[in-house]
C-alpha cells in the first residue's frame, strides 16, 4: 500500500465524557482559511451537509453516520431517567437508562431522525448507505439499554470513518497502476482528502501515483459554479507538494488536443448497476471530449458509491441547487437581472464513455459491476 500520507483529515469523531461530537473541516472557507467546526446535533449535521460545509460523497456518508450517533445522544438526554452526562458516558452503562415504556418511542424517533438526515442531499448514495449501516446497529441493539445503543452507534461511526481511509488507499494503489509515467492527469471537481475522511478517491489515485513517480502532474478543472476544483483540489495538492495546473471548465479540449492530458480520473456520487455515473456537473462534458481524443476516462469510487438497486443513470435523482450559486461570485452578481437559471449539481456520464471504475477491490469495466461486485 502507498506510503503517501495526506496532511488533511476532513471529519472525525471526538470522544468526550458525555459521548462526543463530530469535528469537520468547514469547506466553504477554503482556500481563504482552514477552519474546523464542531457539530453536536442532528439539525446542525443536516445543515452542514445541506450547505456543503462537508461535501464529497464518502465524507457525506461519514457525516451521516456521525449524525445518527449525535441524534441518539440527543434523545438519550431527553428520555433518560437520570442525567446521562453525569460522570463518564463511556464508563457508566446502566442496564436501564430510560423507562421501558419509552424505549419503543425512543427507537421510533431515532429512525425518524435518520430519515430526515438522509433527505439533506439526494444524489450521493454514500449518505443513505451509511445511514443503513447505522439502522443495522439499531436493529441489533434493540434489546440493549439506550445508552449501549448510543455507544454502538458511535463505535460504528468511528469504524466506518477509519475504514474510509484504508478503502481510499486501496483505490489509490489500484488506480496508480493505470497512470503512465510522467502523465498529465485531468480531474474534475474535488475527489480528494476533503471529499473523504483523509486520502481521496480520484486524488487518492494521484497521491498513490505520485508516491511512485513524482513526475506526474495534475490539471484541475475549475468546476463551476461552486469552484470546488479551483478552491479545494488545488488547495489539497499544493499542501501535499503535487504539481497542479488550474484550468477553466471549457479548456479541457484544448489541453487534450495538444496532448497534455494522458488520462482523466474523477470521483462519483452514485454509480448505477450498468456503470452510468453521476458526478459533479460538467463531468460528462469532460468524458465526451476524452472519448473524442482517445484519452482513457476513469471513475474512482468506493463500492459504497455503487447502487446496484438502480439499473441506469436515468434512475438517479439529480439535485437542483440555488440559482445564486450561478449568478453570484464573491457576493456580486455577474449576470443581468431577470435571466433564467437552472442549476443541476450533477450530471450523468454514460457507461460507454468510461474505461474503468477503480474500487477498493480492483478496476472493473462498467459492464462487470453487477456480476463481480458484492456490496
C-alpha positions in Angstrom: 0.0 0.0 0.0 1.2 3.5 -0.8 3.3 5.3 1.8 2.0 8.7 0.8 0.1 10.5 3.6 -2.3 13.4 3.1 -1.9 16.2 5.7 -5.7 16.6 5.8 -8.3 14.8 7.9 -11.7 16.1 6.9 -14.0 14.6 9.5 -13.5 12.7 12.8 -15.4 11.7 15.9 -14.1 13.3 19.1 -14.8 11.3 22.2 -15.7 13.2 25.4 -17.1 12.3 28.8 -20.7 12.9 27.5 -20.2 10.9 24.3 -18.6 13.2 21.9 -19.2 15.3 18.8 -18.2 15.4 15.1 -15.3 17.7 14.1 -15.1 18.6 10.5 -13.3 21.0 8.1 -15.5 23.9 7.0 -15.1 23.5 3.3 -17.0 26.7 2.5 -14.0 28.7 3.9 -11.3 27.1 1.8 -8.9 28.4 0.3 -9.3 31.6 2.3 -8.9 29.9 5.7 -8.7 26.4 7.1 -11.1 26.1 9.9 -12.8 23.2 11.7 -16.3 23.3 13.2 -17.9 21.1 16.0 -21.2 19.5 15.1 -23.2 18.4 18.1 -26.8 18.0 17.0 -28.8 16.3 14.2 -30.0 19.7 12.9 -26.5 21.0 12.8 -25.4 18.0 10.8 -28.3 18.3 8.4 -27.3 21.9 7.8 -23.6 21.1 7.4 -24.4 18.6 4.7 -27.1 20.7 3.0 -24.9 23.9 2.9 -21.8 21.9 1.9 -19.7 22.6 5.0 -19.0 18.9 4.4 -19.1 17.7 0.8 -17.9 14.8 -1.3 -19.9 11.5 -1.3 -17.7 9.5 1.1 -17.3 12.4 3.5 -21.1 13.0 3.4 -21.5 9.3 4.2 -19.4 9.5 7.3 -21.1 12.7 8.3 -24.4 10.8 8.1 -23.1 8.1 10.3 -21.9 10.7 12.8 -25.3 12.5 12.6 -27.1 9.3 13.6 -24.9 8.9 16.6 -25.4 12.5 17.6 -29.2 12.2 17.4 -29.1 9.1 19.6 -27.2 11.1 22.2 -29.7 13.9 22.0 -32.7 11.6 22.5 -31.0 9.8 25.4 -30.5 13.1 27.2 -34.2 13.9 26.8 -35.6 10.4 27.7 -33.1 9.4 30.4 -34.3 8.6 33.9 -31.2 10.3 35.2 -28.7 12.7 33.6 -26.7 10.6 31.1 -24.0 13.2 31.1 -23.3 12.7 34.9 -19.8 11.2 35.2 -18.2 9.5 32.2 -20.6 8.2 29.4 -18.0 5.6 28.4 -17.7 4.1 31.9 -21.3 4.3 33.1 -23.6 1.8 31.4 -26.8 1.3 33.4 -28.9 -1.6 32.5 -31.9 0.7 32.3 -31.4 4.3 31.4 -34.8 5.1 30.0 -38.2 3.8 31.1 -39.3 0.6 29.4 -42.5 2.2 28.1 -40.4 4.9 26.5 -37.9 2.6 24.7 -40.1 2.0 21.6 -40.8 5.7 21.3 -37.0 6.3 21.6 -36.2 4.0 18.7 -39.1 5.3 16.6 -37.9 8.9 16.9 -34.3 7.8 16.3 -35.2 6.2 13.0 -37.3 9.3 12.0 -34.3 11.4 12.6 -32.2 9.1 10.4 -34.7 9.6 7.5 -34.7 13.4 8.0 -30.9 13.4 7.8 -31.0 11.2 4.7 -33.1 13.9 2.9 -30.3 16.5 3.1 -28.7 15.6 -0.2 -30.4 13.2 -2.6 -27.8 12.3 -5.2 -24.8 11.0 -3.2 -25.7 7.4 -2.3 -23.0 7.1 0.4 -25.2 9.1 2.7 -28.1 6.5 2.6 -25.5 3.7 2.6 -24.0 4.9 5.9 -27.4 5.5 7.5 -28.5 2.0 6.5 -25.4 0.8 8.4 -26.5 2.7 11.4 -30.0 1.3 11.1 -28.5 -2.2 11.3 -26.9 -1.2 14.6 -30.2 -0.1 15.9 -31.8 -3.3 14.9 -29.1 -5.4 16.5 -29.1 -3.3 19.7 -32.9 -3.2 20.4 -32.6 -5.5 23.4 -29.8 -3.4 25.0 -30.1 -0.2 27.0 -30.5 3.0 25.1 -27.0 4.0 26.4 -25.5 0.9 24.9 -27.3 1.5 21.7 -25.8 5.0 21.6 -22.3 3.6 22.2 -22.7 1.1 19.5 -23.8 3.8 17.0 -20.7 5.9 17.9 -18.4 2.9 17.7 -19.8 2.0 14.3 -19.4 5.6 13.1 -15.8 5.6 14.1 -15.3 2.2 12.4 -16.7 3.5 9.1 -14.6 6.6 9.5 -11.4 4.6 9.9 -12.3 2.1 7.1 -12.8 5.0 4.7 -9.1 5.9 4.7 -7.9 2.4 4.1 -10.5 1.9 1.4 -9.3 5.0 -0.3 -5.7 4.0 -0.1 -6.5 0.7 -1.8 -8.4 2.6 -4.5 -5.3 4.8 -4.9 -3.0 1.9 -5.3 -5.1 0.1 -7.9 -5.5 3.3 -9.8 -1.8 4.1 -9.7 -1.3 1.0 -11.9 -3.0 2.7 -14.9 -1.3 6.0 -14.7 1.5 6.3 -17.3 4.9 7.6 -16.2 5.1 11.4 -16.3 1.4 11.5 -17.0 -0.8 14.6 -17.2 -3.9 13.7 -15.2 -7.1 15.7 -15.6 -9.6 15.7 -12.8 -12.9 17.5 -12.3 -14.4 18.9 -9.0 -12.8 17.6 -5.8 -12.5 13.9 -5.0 -9.6 14.2 -2.6 -8.9 14.1 1.1 -11.6 16.8 1.6 -14.2 14.7 -0.2 -13.4 11.7 2.0 -12.1 11.2 5.5 -8.5 11.9 4.6 -6.9 10.4 1.4 -9.3 10.7 -1.5 -10.6 8.7 -4.4 -9.6 10.4 -7.6 -6.9 12.3 -5.8 -6.1 9.1 -3.9 -5.1 7.7 -7.3 -3.0 10.9 -7.8 -1.4 10.6 -4.4 -0.5 6.9 -4.9 0.8 7.6 -8.4 2.9 10.5 -7.2 4.4 8.3 -4.5 5.7 6.0 -7.2 6.5 8.7 -9.8 7.0 12.3 -8.8 6.9 13.4 -12.4 3.2 13.1 -12.8 1.2 16.3 -12.7 -2.4 17.3 -12.4 -4.7 19.6 -14.4 -7.6 20.6 -12.2 -10.9 21.8 -13.8 -12.2 24.9 -12.0 -15.6 23.3 -11.7 -18.2 26.0 -11.9 -20.5 27.1 -10.3 -19.1 26.4 -6.8 -15.4 26.1 -7.9 -14.5 23.0 -6.0 -11.6 22.3 -8.3 -10.2 25.8 -8.1 -10.8 26.2 -4.3 -10.4 22.8 -2.9 -8.5 20.4 -5.3 -5.7 23.0 -5.9 -5.5 23.7 -2.1 -5.0 20.0 -1.3 -2.4 19.4 -4.0 -0.4 22.5 -3.1 -0.4 21.4 0.5 0.9 18.0 -0.5 3.5 19.4 -2.9 2.0 17.7 -6.0 2.3 19.8 -9.2 -1.1 21.2 -10.3 -2.3 23.5 -13.1 -5.7 25.1 -12.8 -7.8 25.4 -15.9 -11.4 26.6 -16.5 -14.0 24.0 -17.4 -14.1 25.0 -21.1 -10.4 24.5 -21.6 -10.1 20.7 -21.3 -10.4 20.1 -25.1 -7.5 22.5 -25.8 -5.2 20.5 -23.4 -6.4 17.2 -24.8 -5.8 18.2 -28.4 -2.3 19.4 -27.5 -1.5 16.1 -25.9 -1.0 17.5 -22.4 -3.6 15.1 -20.9 -2.9 11.4 -20.8 -5.7 10.2 -18.5 -8.8 11.5 -16.8 -9.7 10.4 -13.2 -12.8 11.7 -11.4 -14.8 10.7 -8.4 -18.5 9.8 -8.2 -21.6 10.4 -6.2 -23.7 7.5 -7.4 -23.0 4.7 -9.9 -25.8 2.7 -11.3 -25.7 -1.1 -11.9 -24.8 -0.6 -15.6 -21.9 1.8 -14.7 -23.7 5.1 -15.6 -22.1 7.6 -13.1 -23.4 10.7 -11.5 -20.7 13.2 -10.6 -20.3 17.0 -10.4 -21.9 18.9 -13.2 -19.6 19.1 -16.2 -18.1 15.6 -15.8 -20.0 14.2 -18.8 -18.6 17.0 -21.0 -15.1 16.0 -20.0 -15.8 12.4 -20.7 -17.2 13.2 -24.2 -14.1 15.2 -25.0 -11.8 12.4 -23.7 -13.6 9.9 -25.8 -13.1 12.0 -29.0 -9.3 12.4 -28.3 -8.9 8.7 -27.3 -7.9 9.5 -23.7 -9.0 6.9 -21.1 -11.6 8.2 -18.6 -11.8 6.5 -15.2 -14.1 6.7 -12.2 -12.5 6.3 -8.8 -15.0 5.4 -6.0 -15.6 3.0 -3.1 -18.1 0.2 -3.5 -20.5 2.1 -1.2 -21.0 4.6 -4.1 -22.3 1.8 -6.4 -26.1 1.5 -6.2 -26.9 -1.9 -7.7 -30.6 -1.3 -7.0 -30.9 1.1 -9.9 -30.3 -0.1 -13.4 -29.1 3.0 -15.2 -28.3 6.7 -14.8 -31.9 7.5 -15.8 -32.9 6.4 -12.3 -30.5 8.7 -10.5 -32.1 11.8 -8.8 -30.2 14.9 -9.7 -30.1 17.6 -7.0 -31.0 21.1 -8.2 -29.4 23.9 -6.2 -30.0 27.6 -5.6 -29.6 29.9 -8.6 -27.4 32.2 -6.7 -24.6 29.7 -7.0 -24.6 30.6 -10.7 -25.5 34.3 -10.6 -23.3 35.4 -7.7 -19.5 35.3 -7.4 -17.9 36.6 -4.2 -21.2 38.4 -3.3 -21.5 40.2 -6.6 -24.0 39.4 -9.4 -22.3 38.5 -12.7 -25.3 38.5 -15.0 -28.4 40.5 -15.8 -31.4 40.6 -13.5 -34.3 38.5 -14.8 -32.2 35.9 -16.6 -33.5 32.3 -16.1 -31.2 29.9 -14.1 -31.3 26.2 -13.9 -28.6 24.8 -11.6 -28.2 21.0 -11.6 -25.5 20.0 -9.2 -24.6 16.8 -11.0 -24.8 15.2 -14.5 -24.7 11.5 -15.6 -21.8 10.1 -17.6 -22.8 7.3 -19.9 -21.1 4.0 -19.2 -19.9 3.8 -22.8 -17.5 6.7 -22.1 -15.9 5.1 -19.0 -12.8 3.0 -19.4 -13.0 1.6 -15.9 -14.3 2.1 -12.4 -11.5 1.9 -9.8 -12.7 0.5 -6.5 -11.0 -0.9 -3.3 -11.5 -4.4 -4.9 -9.8 -3.6 -8.2 -10.6 -2.0 -11.5 -13.8 -3.0 -13.3 -15.4 -2.3 -16.6 -18.9 -0.8 -16.2 -20.5 -4.0 -17.6 -18.8 -6.0 -14.9 -20.3 -4.3 -11.8 -23.4 -6.4 -11.3 -21.7 -9.7 -11.8 -18.4 -9.1 -10.0 -19.1 -6.7 -7.1 -20.9 -7.5 -4.0 -21.9 -4.7 -1.7 
